[in-house]
Amino acid sequence: MSNGPGSFVTRTRYKAAALKFIKKAMKRHGRARAIVTDGLRSYGAAFKEVGAIDRQEVGRWLNNRAENSHQPFRRRERAIERFRRMKTLQKFAAVHGTVHNHFSQERHLISRDLYRERRSGALAEWRAVMG
């Protein structure tokens, strides 16, 4: 289950895009103790402007969890090929994480009976919300 700020899509990865994302995340979730990013310099510039440069953590393996959390999203994105408009991709990204987490039960970690029980519960809840 994701506890992060969700997905935010930008065409480029420059300071203004990073700043927009950081402000949006901080407004929604408050100030974090640590923020893990890759080594892109635009993140450092954005954190410096916000005043959170001491909270940024950059390391070779630190970002592994963040990258792994994107795998289901990237798998879905590849299946759809390319979105023609950024607005459409952003709409998809905003909803995908929530819906995916609802149905992703990590079957390999639990017994078959428990998996079936949770899966049917998630489906019943989904039908109640949608119907």
C-alpha positions in Angstrom: 0.0 0.0 0.0 1.3 3.4 -0.9 1.6 6.1 1.7 3.3 8.6 -0.7 1.8 11.6 -2.3 0.5 9.6 -5.3 1.6 10.2 -8.8 2.4 13.5 -10.4 3.3 13.6 -14.1 5.3 16.3 -15.8 6.8 16.3 -19.3 10.2 17.5 -18.1 12.2 17.2 -14.9 13.4 20.7 -14.2 13.4 22.9 -11.1 9.9 24.3 -11.6 8.3 20.9 -12.0 10.2 19.6 -9.0 9.1 22.6 -6.9 5.5 22.2 -8.0 5.5 18.6 -6.9 7.3 19.2 -3.6 4.9 22.1 -2.7 1.9 19.9 -3.6 3.2 17.0 -1.5 4.0 19.1 1.5 0.6 20.8 1.4 -1.1 17.4 1.3 1.1 15.5 3.8 3.0 18.1 5.8 6.8 18.2 6.2 8.5 14.9 6.0 11.5 13.8 8.1 13.3 12.5 5.0 12.6 12.7 1.3 14.4 10.2 -0.9 15.1 11.3 -4.5 17.5 10.4 -7.3 20.5 12.5 -7.9 18.9 14.9 -10.3 20.0 18.5 -9.6 16.6 20.0 -10.0 15.4 18.3 -6.8 18.3 19.9 -4.8 17.5 23.3 -6.2 13.8 22.9 -5.4 14.5 21.7 -1.9 16.9 24.6 -1.3 14.1 27.1 -2.4 11.6 25.4 -0.1 14.1 25.2 2.8 14.1 21.5 3.1 17.6 20.7 1.7 18.6 19.0 5.0 15.7 16.5 4.5 16.7 15.3 1.1 18.4 11.9 1.0 20.2 10.8 -2.2 22.0 7.5 -2.4 22.6 4.7 -4.8 20.2 2.3 -3.2 18.0 4.7 -1.2 15.6 5.3 -4.1 15.0 1.6 -4.8 11.8 1.5 -2.8 10.4 4.5 -4.7 11.4 3.0 -8.0 9.8 -0.3 -7.1 6.5 1.4 -6.1 6.3 2.7 -9.7 6.6 -0.7 -11.4 2.8 -1.5 -11.5 2.1 2.0 -12.8 4.8 1.6 -15.5 3.5 -1.8 -16.4 0.0 -0.3 -16.9 1.5 2.7 -18.8 3.3 0.4 -21.2 0.1 -1.6 -21.8 -1.7 1.5 -22.9 1.3 2.6 -24.9 1.5 6.4 -24.9 -1.1 8.9 -23.8 -1.6 11.6 -26.3 -2.2 14.4 -23.8 -0.6 15.1 -20.4 -4.0 15.8 -18.9 -5.2 12.4 -19.8 -2.1 10.8 -18.3 -2.5 12.8 -15.1 -6.1 11.7 -14.7 -5.1 8.1 -15.1 -2.2 8.5 -12.7 -4.3 10.1 -10.0 -6.8 7.2 -10.0 -4.5 4.3 -10.8 -2.7 4.0 -7.5 -5.8 4.0 -5.4 -7.6 1.4 -7.4 -4.5 -0.8 -7.8 -3.8 -0.8 -4.1 -7.4 -1.8 -3.4 -7.1 -5.0 -5.5 -3.4 -5.8 -5.1 -3.4 -8.4 -2.3 0.2 -9.7 -2.5 -1.0 -13.2 -3.0 2.5 -14.8 -2.5 2.5 -13.6 1.1 -0.8 -15.1 2.3 -2.7 -18.4 2.2 -5.1 -19.2 -0.6 -8.2 -19.0 1.7 -7.2 -15.6 3.1 -6.4 -14.3 -0.4 -9.9 -15.4 -1.6 -11.6 -13.8 1.4 -9.8 -10.5 1.0 -10.3 -10.5 -2.8 -14.0 -11.1 -2.5 -14.2 -8.4 0.2 -12.4 -5.9 -2.0 -14.7 -6.7 -4.9 -17.8 -6.4 -2.8 -16.6 -3.0 -1.5 -15.8 -1.9 -5.1 -19.3 -2.9 -6.3 -20.8 -1.0 -3.4 -18.8 2.2 -4.2 -19.5 1.9 -8.0 -23.1 0.7 -7.9 
